[in-house]
């Protein structure tokens, strides 16, 4: 199949790129990942106390895995900064099973951003991989680590 502007594959990649950028949020100048994390935190706050937040988190994470590879190919750039759906998924993982309080929202948000920047193993290894594993994997790890730290705080308090 010939690759061209009107080809089906081109349309799929364009749709994947739009989804991966969370409807264009990836174009926010300066801090698109942080802007995307605000979306994930808002979803958590909106779904607070509902049994379906974990399911939404799983769906967003699966969607991030599905669209990140095609979006990379669309923009022809590994882990393109316009791909921010991974940040939404990662910050949502942070909050699964965590009480919806302003304190947890604040600390979870900033701790996730720090963990995402820090790249504690195996996040540093995953980030070097191609496609969805490289784009989404490090954010999943950062979300899990942050979730565990918040749970530790809950246990100790």
Backbone torsions as a table, in degrees:
resi	resn	phi	psi	omega
1	UNK	NA	131.1	-178.2
2	UNK	-75.7	134.2	179.2
3	UNK	-85.8	121.1	178.6
4	UNK	-157.0	173.7	-175.3
5	UNK	-60.0	-27.3	-178.2
6	UNK	-101.4	4.3	-178.4
7	UNK	-72.3	153.9	178.9
8	UNK	-59.1	-44.2	-179.3
9	UNK	-59.7	-39.5	178.6
10	UNK	-64.1	-41.1	178.5
11	UNK	-66.2	-39.1	178.7
12	UNK	-64.2	-44.7	179.4
13	UNK	-64.8	-38.4	178.6
14	UNK	-64.9	-42.9	177.5
15	UNK	-64.8	-40.2	177.7
16	UNK	-63.5	-41.6	180.0
17	UNK	-64.8	-41.9	178.7
18	UNK	-62.9	-43.2	179.4
19	UNK	-67.4	-44.2	-179.5
20	UNK	-63.6	-28.7	178.0
21	UNK	-87.5	7.6	-178.5
22	UNK	52.5	56.8	176.6
23	UNK	67.3	26.9	178.0
24	UNK	102.7	-4.4	179.3
25	UNK	-61.2	-25.8	178.3
26	UNK	-66.0	-11.6	178.3
27	UNK	-91.4	-0.1	178.7
28	UNK	-60.7	125.9	-178.0
29	UNK	-69.0	142.7	173.9
30	UNK	90.3	-59.1	-173.4
31	UNK	-142.3	64.4	-178.9
32	UNK	-64.3	-34.2	178.8
33	UNK	-65.2	-40.6	178.0
34	UNK	-66.3	-40.7	177.0
35	UNK	-61.1	-40.9	178.7
36	UNK	-66.5	-37.1	177.3
37	UNK	-62.6	-34.2	176.2
38	UNK	-62.5	-35.8	176.9
39	UNK	-64.8	-46.9	178.3
40	UNK	-61.2	-41.0	178.3
41	UNK	-65.8	-38.0	178.1
42	UNK	-66.0	-39.2	176.5
43	UNK	-61.7	-44.5	176.9
44	UNK	-57.9	-49.2	-177.3
45	UNK	-62.1	-40.4	-179.7
46	UNK	-67.3	-36.9	-178.0
47	UNK	-93.1	7.3	-174.8
48	UNK	-51.9	130.0	176.9
49	UNK	79.0	2.9	179.0
50	UNK	-95.4	150.0	179.8
51	UNK	-75.7	-9.6	-175.0
52	UNK	-97.0	1.8	177.9
53	UNK	-61.4	-41.6	179.6
54	UNK	-62.3	-39.3	177.9
55	UNK	-66.3	-40.4	177.1
56	UNK	-64.4	-40.8	178.6
57	UNK	-61.4	-44.6	177.9
58	UNK	-61.8	-42.7	179.5
59	UNK	-64.6	-42.9	178.8
60	UNK	-65.2	-39.5	178.9
61	UNK	-65.7	-43.0	177.6
62	UNK	-63.7	-41.6	177.8
63	UNK	-63.2	-41.9	177.8
64	UNK	-59.0	-43.2	178.9
65	UNK	-64.9	-37.2	-177.6
66	UNK	-71.7	-36.4	-172.7
67	UNK	-98.0	-16.0	-173.8
68	UNK	-66.7	-43.7	178.9
69	UNK	-61.8	-52.8	176.7
70	UNK	-59.8	-34.3	178.4
71	UNK	-67.1	-39.4	175.7
72	UNK	-59.4	-43.6	179.7
73	UNK	-67.1	-35.0	178.6
74	UNK	-63.4	-47.3	-178.5
75	UNK	-87.2	-6.7	178.9
76	UNK	54.7	43.1	-178.4
77	UNK	-148.7	127.3	178.8
78	UNK	-67.2	132.2	179.7
79	UNK	45.8	49.6	-179.7
80	UNK	-53.4	135.6	-177.0
81	UNK	-66.6	-13.5	175.6
82	UNK	-75.3	-19.0	177.2
83	UNK	-80.6	107.8	-176.7
84	UNK	-123.1	-0.5	178.7
85	UNK	-63.7	-26.3	176.4
86	UNK	-64.8	-35.1	177.4
87	UNK	-69.2	-38.8	176.5
88	UNK	-60.3	-48.6	-179.5
89	UNK	-61.8	-45.0	-177.8
90	UNK	-62.6	-44.1	-179.7
91	UNK	-70.9	-29.7	176.1
92	UNK	-68.3	-39.4	175.9
93	UNK	-59.4	-38.3	177.0
94	UNK	-50.8	-39.5	-169.8
95	UNK	-98.7	1.1	179.5
96	UNK	-64.1	121.7	178.7
97	UNK	78.0	9.8	-178.9
98	UNK	-102.3	138.0	178.6
99	UNK	-61.0	140.3	-179.9
100	UNK	-85.8	86.2	174.5
101	UNK	-122.2	156.5	177.9
102	UNK	-57.3	-35.9	-178.8
103	UNK	-65.6	-46.6	179.4
104	UNK	-67.5	-36.8	177.2
105	UNK	-61.2	-48.0	-179.3
106	UNK	-63.3	-55.5	-176.6
107	UNK	-68.0	-37.7	177.7
108	UNK	-62.9	-43.4	179.6
109	UNK	-59.8	-53.5	-176.0
110	UNK	-72.5	-33.9	176.8
111	UNK	-66.7	-39.4	176.1
112	UNK	-61.8	-45.6	-180.0
113	UNK	-58.9	-41.4	179.4
114	UNK	-64.7	-46.4	-179.4
115	UNK	-64.7	-35.3	179.0
116	UNK	-66.8	-35.4	178.2
117	UNK	-76.3	-38.9	-176.2
118	UNK	-65.6	-37.5	179.1
119	UNK	57.2	60.6	176.7
120	UNK	-70.8	137.5	-179.7
121	UNK	-53.0	141.3	6.9
122	UNK	-89.6	10.9	-179.4
123	UNK	-58.4	-39.1	-179.5
124	UNK	-64.4	-34.6	179.1
125	UNK	-74.2	-44.1	-179.4
126	UNK	-62.7	-38.7	-177.8
127	UNK	-58.9	-27.3	-177.8
128	UNK	-80.7	-9.7	-178.8
129	UNK	-77.5	160.7	178.8
130	UNK	-85.2	157.1	172.2
131	UNK	69.6	-151.8	-174.6
132	UNK	-60.2	-35.6	-180.0
133	UNK	-60.3	-43.7	-179.5
134	UNK	-72.7	-33.9	-177.6
135	UNK	-79.9	-48.2	-171.2
136	UNK	-94.8	-31.0	-173.4
137	UNK	-56.0	-45.2	-178.6
138	UNK	-66.3	-32.2	178.4
139	UNK	-73.1	-35.2	175.5
140	UNK	-62.9	-45.3	179.1
141	UNK	-62.8	-45.2	178.8
142	UNK	-60.8	-40.1	178.1
143	UNK	-65.3	-41.9	178.4
144	UNK	-64.6	-47.4	179.1
145	UNK	-59.1	-44.0	-179.0
146	UNK	-66.5	-40.8	177.6
147	UNK	-60.2	-43.8	179.3
148	UNK	-64.3	-38.7	177.3
149	UNK	-65.5	-39.7	177.4
150	UNK	-66.3	-38.1	177.2
151	UNK	-65.6	-38.7	176.8
152	UNK	-61.8	-43.2	177.2
153	UNK	-60.8	-42.9	178.2
154	UNK	-61.7	-42.7	-179.6
155	UNK	-64.4	-40.8	-177.3
156	UNK	-78.7	-19.0	-177.4
157	UNK	-92.5	NA	NA
